[in-house]
Amino acid sequence: MQHLTAEESADWGPGHLLDELVGRLPDSFTLKAQFAGPEDPTADPTQAWPADRPELDAGRLEVREPVADQEFWDRAVFDPTRLADGLELSDDPVLAYRKRAYAEGHRRRTAGPELSTLE
């Protein structure tokens, strides 16, 4: 993981992350689900569960190229708390924070240059 200062990213345009992603394509990811035991903490994402917990390969995502309708997706806000029927969020408080953080990031990306930098 790389941490950047505001100065290091000051000249990034609104499409910087998409441009970087395109440079890494194609790529693929395997989604794994690990099952908690009855004593495993779910409200603290810094606490690792024991390695012997069962895991399931839930699927593989392959990203080959950017979508043709990127402008549509640029207007969308990613919300990790929107779930399909039958799924529930855990009691992990980070999820509630991410919802607000992603909404704020979207607001800054779409608000124009005066609001796009961290305040």
N, CA, C and O atoms as a GROMACS GRO file, in nm:
protein
  476
    1MET      N    1   0.084  -0.116   0.000
    1MET     CA    2   0.000   0.000   0.000
    1MET      C    3   0.089   0.123   0.000
    1MET      O    4   0.191   0.128   0.069
    2GLN      N    5   0.050   0.221  -0.078
    2GLN     CA    6   0.127   0.344  -0.088
    2GLN      C    7   0.045   0.459  -0.032
    2GLN      O    8  -0.072   0.476  -0.067
    3HIS      N    9   0.105   0.538   0.055
    3HIS     CA   10   0.039   0.655   0.112
    3HIS      C   11   0.097   0.779   0.047
    3HIS      O   12   0.219   0.792   0.035
    4LEU      N   13   0.011   0.870   0.006
    4LEU     CA   14   0.053   0.992  -0.062
    4LEU      C   15   0.011   1.114   0.018
    4LEU      O   16  -0.090   1.114   0.088
    5THR      N   17   0.091   1.218   0.006
    5THR     CA   18   0.054   1.344   0.067
    5THR      C   19  -0.035   1.420  -0.032
    5THR      O   20  -0.044   1.382  -0.149
    6ALA      N   21  -0.100   1.525   0.016
    6ALA     CA   22  -0.182   1.608  -0.073
    6ALA      C   23  -0.097   1.668  -0.183
    6ALA      O   24  -0.144   1.683  -0.296
    7GLU      N   25   0.026   1.704  -0.152
    7GLU     CA   26   0.114   1.764  -0.253
    7GLU      C   27   0.149   1.664  -0.363
    7GLU      O   28   0.159   1.701  -0.480
    8GLU      N   29   0.168   1.536  -0.326
    8GLU     CA   30   0.205   1.434  -0.425
    8GLU      C   31   0.091   1.405  -0.523
    8GLU      O   32   0.117   1.360  -0.635
    9SER      N   33  -0.032   1.430  -0.483
    9SER     CA   34  -0.145   1.401  -0.570
    9SER      C   35  -0.213   1.528  -0.621
    9SER      O   36  -0.318   1.519  -0.684
   10ALA      N   37  -0.156   1.643  -0.594
   10ALA     CA   38  -0.220   1.770  -0.628
   10ALA      C   39  -0.245   1.786  -0.778
   10ALA      O   40  -0.343   1.850  -0.816
   11ASP      N   41  -0.160   1.730  -0.863
   11ASP     CA   42  -0.177   1.750  -1.007
   11ASP      C   43  -0.258   1.639  -1.073
   11ASP      O   44  -0.268   1.635  -1.196
   12TRP      N   45  -0.315   1.549  -0.996
   12TRP     CA   46  -0.398   1.444  -1.052
   12TRP      C   47  -0.528   1.502  -1.104
   12TRP      O   48  -0.594   1.580  -1.035
   13GLY      N   49  -0.564   1.466  -1.225
   13GLY     CA   50  -0.692   1.507  -1.281
   13GLY      C   51  -0.802   1.415  -1.233
   13GLY      O   52  -0.775   1.316  -1.166
   14PRO      N   53  -0.928   1.447  -1.268
   14PRO     CA   54  -1.041   1.366  -1.222
   14PRO      C   55  -1.036   1.222  -1.270
   14PRO      O   56  -1.092   1.134  -1.205
   15GLY      N   57  -0.972   1.195  -1.382
   15GLY     CA   58  -0.968   1.058  -1.434
   15GLY      C   59  -0.841   0.983  -1.400
   15GLY      O   60  -0.815   0.879  -1.460
   16HIS      N   61  -0.763   1.033  -1.306
   16HIS     CA   62  -0.634   0.971  -1.275
   16HIS      C   63  -0.645   0.823  -1.238
   16HIS      O   64  -0.571   0.741  -1.291
   17LEU      N   65  -0.735   0.791  -1.149
   17LEU     CA   66  -0.745   0.652  -1.103
   17LEU      C   67  -0.791   0.559  -1.214
   17LEU      O   68  -0.743   0.446  -1.223
   18LEU      N   69  -0.883   0.604  -1.298
   18LEU     CA   70  -0.925   0.523  -1.411
   18LEU      C   71  -0.809   0.502  -1.507
   18LEU      O   72  -0.788   0.391  -1.556
   19ASP      N   73  -0.733   0.607  -1.535
   19ASP     CA   74  -0.617   0.594  -1.624
   19ASP      C   75  -0.517   0.493  -1.568
   19ASP      O   76  -0.461   0.413  -1.643
   20GLU      N   77  -0.495   0.498  -1.437
   20GLU     CA   78  -0.403   0.404  -1.374
   20GLU      C   79  -0.455   0.261  -1.385
   20GLU      O   80  -0.379   0.168  -1.413
   21LEU      N   81  -0.584   0.244  -1.362
   21LEU     CA   82  -0.645   0.111  -1.371
   21LEU      C   83  -0.630   0.054  -1.511
   21LEU      O   84  -0.594  -0.062  -1.528
   22VAL      N   85  -0.659   0.135  -1.612
   22VAL     CA   86  -0.651   0.088  -1.750
   22VAL      C   87  -0.510   0.038  -1.780
   22VAL      O   88  -0.492  -0.059  -1.853
   23GLY      N   89  -0.410   0.105  -1.722
   23GLY     CA   90  -0.272   0.062  -1.742
   23GLY      C   91  -0.240  -0.072  -1.680
   23GLY      O   92  -0.138  -0.132  -1.714
   24ARG      N   93  -0.324  -0.120  -1.591
   24ARG     CA   94  -0.301  -0.249  -1.524
   24ARG      C   95  -0.382  -0.363  -1.586
   24ARG      O   96  -0.366  -0.479  -1.547
   25LEU      N   97  -0.469  -0.331  -1.680
   25LEU     CA   98  -0.558  -0.432  -1.737
   25LEU      C   99  -0.488  -0.514  -1.844
   25LEU      O  100  -0.395  -0.466  -1.908
   26PRO      N  101  -0.531  -0.637  -1.863
   26PRO     CA  102  -0.636  -0.708  -1.789
   26PRO      C  103  -0.584  -0.757  -1.655
   26PRO      O  104  -0.463  -0.773  -1.635
   27ASP      N  105  -0.676  -0.779  -1.563
   27ASP     CA  106  -0.644  -0.829  -1.430
   27ASP      C  107  -0.764  -0.908  -1.380
   27ASP      O  108  -0.875  -0.893  -1.429
   28SER      N  109  -0.739  -0.991  -1.281
   28SER     CA  110  -0.849  -1.070  -1.225
   28SER      C  111  -0.833  -1.079  -1.074
   28SER      O  112  -0.724  -1.063  -1.019
   29PHE      N  113  -0.946  -1.105  -1.008
   29PHE     CA  114  -0.952  -1.113  -0.864
   29PHE      C  115  -1.039  -1.231  -0.824
   29PHE      O  116  -1.140  -1.259  -0.890
   30THR      N  117  -1.001  -1.299  -0.718
   30THR     CA  118  -1.083  -1.406  -0.663
   30THR      C  119  -1.144  -1.356  -0.533
   30THR      O  120  -1.073  -1.311  -0.443
   31LEU      N  121  -1.276  -1.363  -0.523
   31LEU     CA  122  -1.346  -1.324  -0.402
   31LEU      C  123  -1.353  -1.445  -0.310
   31LEU      O  124  -1.405  -1.550  -0.348
   32LYS      N  125  -1.300  -1.429  -0.190
   32LYS     CA  126  -1.302  -1.537  -0.092
   32LYS      C  127  -1.385  -1.493   0.027
   32LYS      O  128  -1.377  -1.378   0.070
   33ALA      N  129  -1.463  -1.583   0.078
   33ALA     CA  130  -1.541  -1.558   0.199
   33ALA      C  131  -1.488  -1.650   0.309
   33ALA      O  132  -1.471  -1.770   0.287
   34GLN      N  133  -1.463  -1.592   0.426
   34GLN     CA  134  -1.419  -1.671   0.540
   34GLN      C  135  -1.534  -1.672   0.641
   34GLN      O  136  -1.595  -1.569   0.666
   35PHE      N  137  -1.561  -1.788   0.696
   35PHE     CA  138  -1.672  -1.803   0.789
   35PHE      C  139  -1.624  -1.784   0.932
   35PHE      O  140  -1.528  -1.847   0.976
   36ALA      N  141  -1.692  -1.696   1.004
   36ALA     CA  142  -1.656  -1.668   1.143
   36ALA      C  143  -1.702  -1.781   1.234
   36ALA      O  144  -1.802  -1.848   1.208
   37GLY      N  145  -1.627  -1.800   1.339
   37GLY     CA  146  -1.669  -1.890   1.445
   37GLY      C  147  -1.752  -1.812   1.546
   37GLY      O  148  -1.758  -1.689   1.539
   38PRO      N  149  -1.816  -1.880   1.640
   38PRO     CA  150  -1.904  -1.813   1.736
   38PRO      C  151  -1.834  -1.708   1.822
   38PRO      O  152  -1.899  -1.615   1.869
   39GLU      N  153  -1.706  -1.721   1.844
   39GLU     CA  154  -1.632  -1.628   1.929
   39GLU      C  155  -1.557  -1.521   1.849
   39GLU      O  156  -1.495  -1.432   1.908
   40ASP      N  157  -1.561  -1.528   1.717
   40ASP     CA  158  -1.483  -1.435   1.635
   40ASP      C  159  -1.546  -1.296   1.634
   40ASP      O  160  -1.667  -1.283   1.616
   41PRO      N  161  -1.463  -1.193   1.653
   41PRO     CA  162  -1.517  -1.056   1.653
   41PRO      C  163  -1.556  -1.012   1.513
   41PRO      O  164  -1.484  -1.035   1.416
   42THR      N  165  -1.671  -0.947   1.504
   42THR     CA  166  -1.716  -0.894   1.375
   42THR      C  167  -1.722  -0.742   1.376
   42THR      O  168  -1.740  -0.681   1.270
   43ALA      N  169  -1.709  -0.679   1.493
   43ALA     CA  170  -1.719  -0.534   1.502
   43ALA      C  171  -1.583  -0.465   1.495
   43ALA      O  172  -1.576  -0.342   1.499
   44ASP      N  173  -1.475  -0.542   1.485
   44ASP     CA  174  -1.341  -0.483   1.483
   44ASP      C  175  -1.260  -0.543   1.368
   44ASP      O  176  -1.208  -0.654   1.381
   45PRO      N  177  -1.250  -0.472   1.255
   45PRO     CA  178  -1.181  -0.529   1.139
   45PRO      C  179  -1.030  -0.544   1.158
   45PRO      O  180  -0.964  -0.601   1.072
   46THR      N  181  -0.975  -0.493   1.268
   46THR     CA  182  -0.831  -0.509   1.292
   46THR      C  183  -0.800  -0.643   1.358
   46THR      O  184  -0.683  -0.681   1.368
   47GLN      N  185  -0.902  -0.714   1.402
   47GLN     CA  186  -0.882  -0.843   1.468
   47GLN      C  187  -0.897  -0.956   1.368
   47GLN      O  188  -1.007  -0.984   1.319
   48ALA      N  189  -0.786  -1.022   1.338
   48ALA     CA  190  -0.790  -1.134   1.242
   48ALA      C  191  -0.855  -1.255   1.307
   48ALA      O  192  -0.838  -1.282   1.426
   49TRP      N  193  -0.929  -1.328   1.226
   49TRP     CA  194  -0.986  -1.454   1.273
   49TRP      C  195  -0.880  -1.562   1.258
   49TRP      O  196  -0.787  -1.547   1.178
   50PRO      N  197  -0.893  -1.669   1.333
   50PRO     CA  198  -0.795  -1.778   1.322
   50PRO      C  199  -0.788  -1.833   1.179
   50PRO      O  200  -0.889  -1.839   1.109
   51ALA      N  201  -0.669  -1.873   1.139
   51ALA     CA  202  -0.646  -1.921   1.002
   51ALA      C  203  -0.721  -2.050   0.972
   51ALA      O  204  -0.738  -2.084   0.855
   52ASP      N  205  -0.766  -2.122   1.074
   52ASP     CA  206  -0.832  -2.250   1.048
   52ASP      C  207  -0.981  -2.236   1.017
   52ASP      O  208  -1.050  -2.336   1.000
   53ARG      N  209  -1.032  -2.112   1.009
   53ARG     CA  210  -1.172  -2.093   0.973
   53ARG      C  211  -1.194  -2.131   0.828
   53ARG      O  212  -1.110  -2.103   0.742
   54PRO      N  213  -1.306  -2.196   0.798
   54PRO     CA  214  -1.332  -2.238   0.660
   54PRO      C  215  -1.345  -2.117   0.566
   54PRO      O  216  -1.396  -2.012   0.604
   55GLU      N  217  -1.296  -2.137   0.445
   55GLU     CA  218  -1.306  -2.034   0.340
   55GLU      C  219  -1.377  -2.092   0.220
   55GLU      O  220  -1.377  -2.213   0.196
   56LEU      N  221  -1.438  -2.002   0.144
   56LEU     CA  222  -1.510  -2.041   0.023
   56LEU      C  223  -1.466  -1.948  -0.089
   56LEU      O  224  -1.465  -1.826  -0.072
   57ASP      N  225  -1.430  -2.004  -0.203
   57ASP     CA  226  -1.408  -1.921  -0.322
   57ASP      C  227  -1.545  -1.886  -0.377
   57ASP      O  228  -1.616  -1.972  -0.429
   58ALA      N  229  -1.583  -1.758  -0.365
   58ALA     CA  230  -1.717  -1.716  -0.403
   58ALA      C  231  -1.728  -1.674  -0.548
   58ALA      O  232  -1.839  -1.657  -0.600
   59GLY      N  233  -1.617  -1.657  -0.614
   59GLY     CA  234  -1.623  -1.618  -0.754
   59GLY      C  235  -1.494  -1.553  -0.799
   59GLY      O  236  -1.405  -1.524  -0.719
   60ARG      N  237  -1.486  -1.530  -0.928
   60ARG     CA  238  -1.368  -1.468  -0.987
   60ARG      C  239  -1.416  -1.354  -1.076
   60ARG      O  240  -1.508  -1.369  -1.156
   61LEU      N  241  -1.352  -1.240  -1.061
   61LEU     CA  242  -1.384  -1.123  -1.141
   61LEU      C  243  -1.265  -1.095  -1.232
   61LEU      O  244  -1.152  -1.080  -1.187
   62GLU      N  245  -1.292  -1.089  -1.360
   62GLU     CA  246  -1.188  -1.055  -1.456
   62GLU      C  247  -1.224  -0.922  -1.522
   62GLU      O  248  -1.332  -0.907  -1.579
   63VAL      N  249  -1.133  -0.827  -1.511
   63VAL     CA  250  -1.153  -0.695  -1.571
   63VAL      C  251  -1.061  -0.688  -1.691
   63VAL      O  252  -0.939  -0.690  -1.677
   64ARG      N  253  -1.120  -0.678  -1.808
   64ARG     CA  254  -1.042  -0.680  -1.931
   64ARG      C  255  -1.018  -0.542  -1.989
   64ARG      O  256  -0.910  -0.514  -2.042
   65GLU      N  257  -1.121  -0.455  -1.980
   65GLU     CA  258  -1.112  -0.323  -2.042
   65GLU      C  259  -1.211  -0.229  -1.974
   65GLU      O  260  -1.302  -0.275  -1.906
   66PRO      N  261  -1.194  -0.100  -1.992
   66PRO     CA  262  -1.290  -0.007  -1.934
   66PRO      C  263  -1.427  -0.024  -1.996
   66PRO      O  264  -1.441  -0.072  -2.109
   67VAL      N  265  -1.528   0.016  -1.922
   67VAL     CA  266  -1.664   0.010  -1.975
   67VAL      C  267  -1.684   0.118  -2.080
   67VAL      O  268  -1.617   0.221  -2.077
   68ALA      N  269  -1.774   0.094  -2.173
   68ALA     CA  270  -1.801   0.191  -2.279
   68ALA      C  271  -1.880   0.311  -2.228
   68ALA      O  272  -1.874   0.419  -2.287
   69ASP      N  273  -1.952   0.293  -2.118
   69ASP     CA  274  -2.037   0.400  -2.065
   69ASP      C  275  -1.978   0.459  -1.935
   69ASP      O  276  -2.050   0.475  -1.836
   70GLN      N  277  -1.849   0.489  -1.937
   70GLN     CA  278  -1.782   0.539  -1.816
   70GLN      C  279  -1.846   0.666  -1.761
   70GLN      O  280  -1.850   0.684  -1.640
   71GLU      N  281  -1.895   0.753  -1.849
   71GLU     CA  282  -1.957   0.877  -1.801
   71GLU      C  283  -2.076   0.847  -1.709
   71GLU      O  284  -2.098   0.917  -1.610
   72PHE      N  285  -2.154   0.743  -1.742
   72PHE     CA  286  -2.265   0.703  -1.656
   72PHE      C  287  -2.214   0.662  -1.519
   72PHE      O  288  -2.268   0.706  -1.417
   73TRP      N  289  -2.111   0.578  -1.515
   73TRP     CA  290  -2.060   0.528  -1.388
   73TRP      C  291  -1.988   0.637  -1.309
   73TRP      O  292  -1.981   0.629  -1.186
   74ASP      N  293  -1.934   0.737  -1.376
   74ASP     CA  294  -1.872   0.849  -1.305
   74ASP      C  295  -1.973   0.924  -1.221
   74ASP      O  296  -1.937   0.986  -1.121
   75ARG      N  297  -2.100   0.921  -1.262
   75ARG     CA  298  -2.205   0.990  -1.187
   75ARG      C  299  -2.258   0.907  -1.070
   75ARG      O  300  -2.329   0.959  -0.985
   76ALA      N  301  -2.224   0.780  -1.066
   76ALA     CA  302  -2.276   0.691  -0.962
   76ALA      C  303  -2.188   0.698  -0.837
   76ALA      O  304  -2.068   0.725  -0.845
   77VAL      N  305  -2.249   0.674  -0.724
   77VAL     CA  306  -2.177   0.667  -0.597
   77VAL      C  307  -2.172   0.521  -0.555
   77VAL      O  308  -2.276   0.456  -0.542
   78PHE      N  309  -2.052   0.468  -0.533
   78PHE     CA  310  -2.038   0.333  -0.482
   78PHE      C  311  -2.082   0.332  -0.336
   78PHE      O  312  -2.035   0.413  -0.257
   79ASP      N  313  -2.170   0.242  -0.301
   79ASP     CA  314  -2.219   0.232  -0.164
   79ASP      C  315  -2.206   0.087  -0.118
   79ASP      O  316  -2.286   0.002  -0.157
   80PRO      N  317  -2.104   0.058  -0.035
   80PRO     CA  318  -2.082  -0.081   0.008
   80PRO      C  319  -2.189  -0.133   0.102
   80PRO      O  320  -2.188  -0.251   0.138
   81THR      N  321  -2.281  -0.047   0.143
   81THR     CA  322  -2.386  -0.093   0.234
   81THR      C  323  -2.514  -0.132   0.161
   81THR      O  324  -2.609  -0.178   0.224
   82ARG      N  325  -2.518  -0.113   0.030
   82ARG     CA  326  -2.634  -0.160  -0.048
   82ARG      C  327  -2.615  -0.309  -0.075
   82ARG      O  328  -2.517  -0.349  -0.139
   83LEU      N  329  -2.705  -0.388  -0.027
   83LEU     CA  330  -2.691  -0.534  -0.037
   83LEU      C  331  -2.812  -0.596  -0.104
   83LEU      O  332  -2.922  -0.540  -0.103
   84ALA      N  333  -2.790  -0.711  -0.161
   84ALA     CA  334  -2.900  -0.787  -0.220
   84ALA      C  335  -2.990  -0.840  -0.108
   84ALA      O  336  -2.946  -0.858   0.006
   85ASP      N  337  -3.115  -0.864  -0.142
   85ASP     CA  338  -3.208  -0.921  -0.046
   85ASP      C  339  -3.150  -1.049   0.013
   85ASP      O  340  -3.095  -1.132  -0.059
   86GLY      N  341  -3.164  -1.064   0.144
   86GLY     CA  342  -3.115  -1.183   0.211
   86GLY      C  343  -2.978  -1.166   0.271
   86GLY      O  344  -2.934  -1.252   0.348
   87LEU      N  345  -2.907  -1.058   0.239
   87LEU     CA  346  -2.776  -1.030   0.298
   87LEU      C  347  -2.790  -0.918   0.399
   87LEU      O  348  -2.874  -0.829   0.384
   88GLU      N  349  -2.706  -0.923   0.502
   88GLU     CA  350  -2.709  -0.820   0.606
   88GLU      C  351  -2.567  -0.774   0.633
   88GLU      O  352  -2.471  -0.849   0.618
   89LEU      N  353  -2.555  -0.647   0.673
   89LEU     CA  354  -2.426  -0.595   0.714
   89LEU      C  355  -2.389  -0.652   0.850
   89LEU      O  356  -2.475  -0.682   0.933
   90SER      N  357  -2.260  -0.666   0.872
   90SER     CA  358  -2.214  -0.704   1.005
   90SER      C  359  -2.220  -0.582   1.095
   90SER      O  360  -2.263  -0.475   1.052
   91ASP      N  361  -2.178  -0.597   1.219
   91ASP     CA  362  -2.176  -0.484   1.311
   91ASP      C  363  -2.046  -0.406   1.303
   91ASP      O  364  -2.014  -0.328   1.393
   92ASP      N  365  -1.970  -0.425   1.196
   92ASP     CA  366  -1.844  -0.355   1.175
   92ASP      C  367  -1.872  -0.207   1.148
   92ASP      O  368  -1.933  -0.175   1.046
   93PRO      N  369  -1.830  -0.115   1.235
   93PRO     CA  370  -1.860   0.027   1.216
   93PRO      C  371  -1.790   0.088   1.096
   93PRO      O  372  -1.829   0.195   1.050
   94VAL      N  373  -1.688   0.024   1.045
   94VAL     CA  374  -1.617   0.076   0.928
   94VAL      C  375  -1.710   0.084   0.808
   94VAL      O  376  -1.695   0.172   0.724
   95LEU      N  377  -1.806  -0.006   0.798
   95LEU     CA  378  -1.898  -0.005   0.685
   95LEU      C  379  -1.978   0.125   0.680
   95LEU      O  380  -1.996   0.183   0.573
   96ALA      N  381  -2.026   0.170   0.793
   96ALA     CA  382  -2.101   0.296   0.796
   96ALA      C  383  -2.011   0.413   0.757
   96ALA      O  384  -2.055   0.504   0.688
   97TYR      N  385  -1.888   0.410   0.800
   97TYR     CA  386  -1.793   0.515   0.763
   97TYR      C  387  -1.767   0.515   0.613
   97TYR      O  388  -1.764   0.621   0.550
   98ARG      N  389  -1.749   0.397   0.555
   98ARG     CA  390  -1.721   0.390   0.411
   98ARG      C  391  -1.833   0.449   0.328
   98ARG      O  392  -1.807   0.517   0.229
   99LYS      N  393  -1.956   0.425   0.368
   99LYS     CA  394  -2.069   0.482   0.294
   99LYS      C  395  -2.055   0.633   0.285
   99LYS      O  396  -2.070   0.690   0.177
  100ARG      N  397  -2.026   0.698   0.397
  100ARG     CA  398  -2.011   0.844   0.399
  100ARG      C  399  -1.884   0.888   0.326
  100ARG      O  400  -1.884   0.988   0.255
  101ALA      N  401  -1.775   0.813   0.344
  101ALA     CA  402  -1.648   0.851   0.280
  101ALA      C  403  -1.658   0.842   0.129
  101ALA      O  404  -1.609   0.931   0.059
  102TYR      N  405  -1.721   0.737   0.076
  102TYR     CA  406  -1.734   0.724  -0.070
  102TYR      C  407  -1.826   0.832  -0.126
  102TYR      O  408  -1.802   0.884  -0.235
  103ALA      N  409  -1.931   0.866  -0.051
  103ALA     CA  410  -2.020   0.973  -0.096
  103ALA      C  411  -1.946   1.106  -0.099
  103ALA      O  412  -1.963   1.185  -0.192
  104GLU      N  413  -1.863   1.132   0.001
  104GLU     CA  414  -1.784   1.256   0.004
  104GLU      C  415  -1.681   1.257  -0.109
  104GLU      O  416  -1.661   1.361  -0.172
  105GLY      N  417  -1.617   1.145  -0.134
  105GLY     CA  418  -1.522   1.139  -0.246
  105GLY      C  419  -1.589   1.168  -0.378
  105GLY      O  420  -1.534   1.239  -0.462
  106HIS      N  421  -1.708   1.115  -0.397
  106HIS     CA  422  -1.783   1.141  -0.519
  106HIS      C  423  -1.819   1.288  -0.530
  106HIS      O  424  -1.807   1.348  -0.636
  107ARG      N  425  -1.863   1.345  -0.419
  107ARG     CA  426  -1.898   1.488  -0.418
  107ARG      C  427  -1.778   1.572  -0.459
  107ARG      O  428  -1.792   1.666  -0.538
  108ARG      N  429  -1.663   1.540  -0.406
  108ARG     CA  430  -1.543   1.618  -0.438
  108ARG      C  431  -1.499   1.599  -0.583
  108ARG      O  432  -1.454   1.693  -0.647
  109ARG      N  433  -1.512   1.477  -0.633
  109ARG     CA  434  -1.471   1.452  -0.773
  109ARG      C  435  -1.560   1.524  -0.871
  109ARG      O  436  -1.514   1.566  -0.978
  110THR      N  437  -1.687   1.540  -0.837
  110THR     CA  438  -1.782   1.598  -0.932
  110THR      C  439  -1.811   1.745  -0.907
  110THR      O  440  -1.885   1.806  -0.984
  111ALA      N  441  -1.755   1.802  -0.800
  111ALA     CA  442  -1.788   1.940  -0.762
  111ALA      C  443  -1.703   2.043  -0.833
  111ALA      O  444  -1.736   2.162  -0.830
  112GLY      N  445  -1.598   2.003  -0.897
  112GLY     CA  446  -1.511   2.101  -0.962
  112GLY      C  447  -1.381   2.116  -0.885
  112GLY      O  448  -1.368   2.066  -0.773
  113PRO      N  449  -1.284   2.184  -0.946
  113PRO     CA  450  -1.151   2.191  -0.888
  113PRO      C  451  -1.144   2.258  -0.751
  113PRO      O  452  -1.055   2.225  -0.672
  114GLU      N  453  -1.234   2.349  -0.721
  114GLU     CA  454  -1.227   2.420  -0.593
  114GLU      C  455  -1.257   2.328  -0.475
  114GLU      O  456  -1.214   2.357  -0.363
  115LEU      N  457  -1.330   2.218  -0.496
  115LEU     CA  458  -1.363   2.127  -0.386
  115LEU      C  459  -1.296   1.991  -0.399
  115LEU      O  460  -1.319   1.903  -0.316
  116SER      N  461  -1.215   1.972  -0.501
  116SER     CA  462  -1.163   1.838  -0.526
  116SER      C  463  -1.043   1.803  -0.438
  116SER      O  464  -1.005   1.686  -0.432
  117THR      N  465  -0.983   1.898  -0.371
  117THR     CA  466  -0.870   1.869  -0.284
  117THR      C  467  -0.918   1.850  -0.142
  117THR      O  468  -1.026   1.896  -0.105
  118LEU      N  469  -0.839   1.782  -0.064
  118LEU     CA  470  -0.877   1.758   0.075
  118LEU      C  471  -0.877   1.889   0.152
  118LEU      O  472  -0.788   1.972   0.134
  119GLU      N  473  -0.975   1.906   0.235
  119GLU     CA  474  -0.988   2.030   0.312
  119GLU      C  475  -0.922   2.013   0.447
  119GLU      O  476  -0.921   2.106   0.528
   0.00000   0.00000   0.00000
